[in-house]
């Protein structure tokens, strides 16, 4: 039987070839910058609806729909002003989606059939 010895390079022997490599000349490729944390698109939307006093429909996560006009908003809530009903302060976390009132036909809703 032949006694064979395994040869393994030491850690310093492995690192040396990489540290001796020359750095490429010329400009380094630029990494794409990270996207901004906030685009402010949501703020722009709420302000636009408030200023135009656009009638909106707010659909909640449980399926309930609320009709009214956005009067005020902050990071967590929306104040919905309704005619003939009490005004509501709605947490954004329970809002499924919002659309302009009267867009049911444009969204493919009921069309009288």
C-alpha positions as CSV (number, residue, x, y, z in Angstrom):
1,X,0.0,0.0,0.0
2,X,1.3,3.4,-0.9
3,X,1.2,6.2,1.6
4,X,0.0,9.4,-0.1
5,X,0.2,12.8,1.4
6,X,-2.5,15.4,0.5
7,X,-1.2,18.8,-0.4
8,X,-3.3,21.8,0.6
9,X,-2.1,25.4,0.1
10,X,-2.1,27.6,3.2
11,X,-4.4,30.6,3.4
12,X,-1.6,33.1,2.7
13,X,-0.6,31.2,-0.4
14,X,-4.2,31.4,-1.7
15,X,-4.5,35.2,-0.9
16,X,-1.2,36.3,-2.4
17,X,-2.0,35.7,-6.1
18,X,-5.2,37.9,-5.8
19,X,-3.4,40.8,-4.0
20,X,-0.6,40.9,-6.7
21,X,-3.0,41.4,-9.5
22,X,-2.8,44.8,-11.2
23,X,-5.9,47.0,-11.0
24,X,-7.5,47.7,-14.3
25,X,-6.6,51.1,-15.7
26,X,-9.3,53.6,-16.7
27,X,-12.6,54.5,-15.2
28,X,-14.4,52.0,-13.0
29,X,-17.9,51.2,-14.0
30,X,-20.4,53.1,-11.9
31,X,-23.0,51.2,-9.9
32,X,-26.6,52.2,-10.4
33,X,-27.7,54.4,-7.5
34,X,-30.2,52.9,-5.2
35,X,-33.8,54.1,-5.7
36,X,-35.0,56.8,-3.3
37,X,-36.8,55.7,-0.2
38,X,-39.8,57.7,-1.0
39,X,-41.0,59.1,-4.4
40,X,-43.7,61.3,-2.9
41,X,-46.2,60.0,-5.6
42,X,-48.7,59.2,-2.9
43,X,-48.5,62.7,-1.4
44,X,-48.9,64.2,-4.9
45,X,-52.0,62.1,-5.5
46,X,-53.7,63.1,-2.2
47,X,-52.9,66.8,-2.6
48,X,-54.3,66.7,-6.2
49,X,-57.6,65.1,-5.0
50,X,-57.9,67.5,-2.1
51,X,-57.3,70.6,-4.2
52,X,-59.7,69.5,-6.9
53,X,-62.3,68.3,-4.3
54,X,-62.6,65.2,-6.5
55,X,-65.4,62.8,-5.4
56,X,-63.7,59.4,-4.6
57,X,-64.7,55.9,-3.7
58,X,-62.5,54.2,-1.1
59,X,-62.7,50.4,-1.0
60,X,-61.7,48.9,2.3
61,X,-60.1,45.5,2.8
62,X,-63.4,44.0,4.0
63,X,-65.1,45.1,0.7
64,X,-67.0,48.1,2.2
65,X,-67.1,51.1,-0.1
66,X,-67.1,54.7,1.1
67,X,-68.0,57.7,-1.1
68,X,-66.8,61.2,-0.3
69,X,-64.2,63.9,-0.8
70,X,-60.7,63.8,0.7
71,X,-60.4,66.7,3.1
72,X,-57.1,65.9,4.9
73,X,-54.4,63.2,5.1
74,X,-51.3,62.3,6.9
75,X,-48.9,59.4,7.0
76,X,-51.4,57.0,8.6
77,X,-54.9,58.4,8.0
78,X,-57.3,59.9,5.5
79,X,-60.2,62.2,6.4
80,X,-63.2,61.6,4.2
81,X,-65.9,64.2,4.1
82,X,-69.3,62.8,3.1
83,X,-72.6,64.5,2.4
84,X,-75.5,63.3,4.4
85,X,-73.3,61.1,6.5
86,X,-70.7,61.6,9.2
87,X,-67.2,62.4,8.2
88,X,-64.7,59.6,8.7
89,X,-61.1,59.3,9.7
90,X,-59.8,56.1,7.9
91,X,-56.6,54.3,8.6
92,X,-54.6,53.8,5.3
93,X,-53.8,50.2,6.3
94,X,-57.4,49.2,5.9
95,X,-57.7,50.8,2.4
96,X,-57.6,48.3,-0.4
97,X,-57.8,50.9,-3.2
98,X,-59.1,54.3,-4.1
99,X,-60.7,55.5,-7.4
100,X,-62.5,58.6,-8.6
101,X,-66.3,58.4,-8.1
102,X,-68.1,57.7,-11.4
103,X,-65.3,55.6,-13.0
104,X,-67.1,52.3,-12.5
105,X,-67.9,52.1,-16.3
106,X,-64.3,53.0,-17.2
107,X,-63.0,50.3,-14.8
108,X,-65.2,47.7,-16.4
109,X,-67.9,47.7,-13.7
110,X,-71.6,47.2,-14.2
111,X,-72.7,48.5,-17.6
112,X,-76.4,47.9,-17.4
113,X,-76.5,44.3,-18.7
